[in-house]
Amino acid sequence: MKLFKYLFWILYRIWFYILVGLPILIMFPVLLISILKESWYPFFFKIARVWAKIILIGMGFNWKIERDQTPEKTKSYMLIANHTSMTDIMLMLVSVKNPFVFVGKKELTKIPLFGFFYKRTCILVDRSSEKSRKAVFLRAQKRLKSGLSICIFPEGGVPEEHIMLDDFKDGAFRLAINHHIPIVPITFADNKKRFSYTFFSGGPGLMRVKIHKFLTTEGLTVHDTKTLNDKARTVILKQLQDFNT
């Protein structure tokens, strides 16, 4: 029985990477055209949402999204969520219709096909470089001015599996305060269970999402960064605890 389980997990992981790469390969010419101009990014984003749904459905995942508040089409937001899985990217794309740009680690650019478009559409950060972290603010400012939203996983990486929620970095909150945009806390309940970074684990099933009431940044200064950080983390942590009871 164990042998069949391990065989399933091996094939399941291989199937995931096929699902990630094959749609990109098929749609490559259209995707390439869609990134030629920054003003065409919303079109690229629509294609990315289709790509995300193909992967989630192909992996046998179905999702249930509960919303306390819905983003307005004409506004920019700072989207944040807990980070436990490679599927967090896909589930975020499915959960939020407003075009947004990921801020993510540059290591993902090494993934074949995916990395090519990731590098050209996302805001990359080298967390070991202070210069790179500062450059993120300038690139994010440009995207916000064009009407897009920003998505950051504020844990700064994927924590060890026994940690329910790691401490949040301040970058997302400082950026939101500087640009007077609301924070949208989002909780992913099941991604670790469905497809964690542990190779021999996971399987099809439900992925629950909770989009919480937005946290305003109006009237806040950079001195309020830590307070806003703690408030957002508390919202997500409480929801994770509720999901697990």
Secondary structure, DSSP 8 states (H G I E B T S, - for coil): -HHHHHHHHHHHHHHHHHHHHHHHHHTHHHHHHHTSSGGGHHHHHHHHHHHHHHHHHHTTEEEEEEESS---TT---EEEE----TTHHHHHHHH--S-EEEEEEGGGGGSTTHHHHHHHHSEEE-TT-HHHHHHHHHHHHHHHHTT-EEEE-TTSS---TT-SS----SHHHHHHHHHT--EEEEEESSHHHHH-SSSS---SEEEEEEE---B--TT--GGGHHHHHHHHHHHHHHHHHHHT-
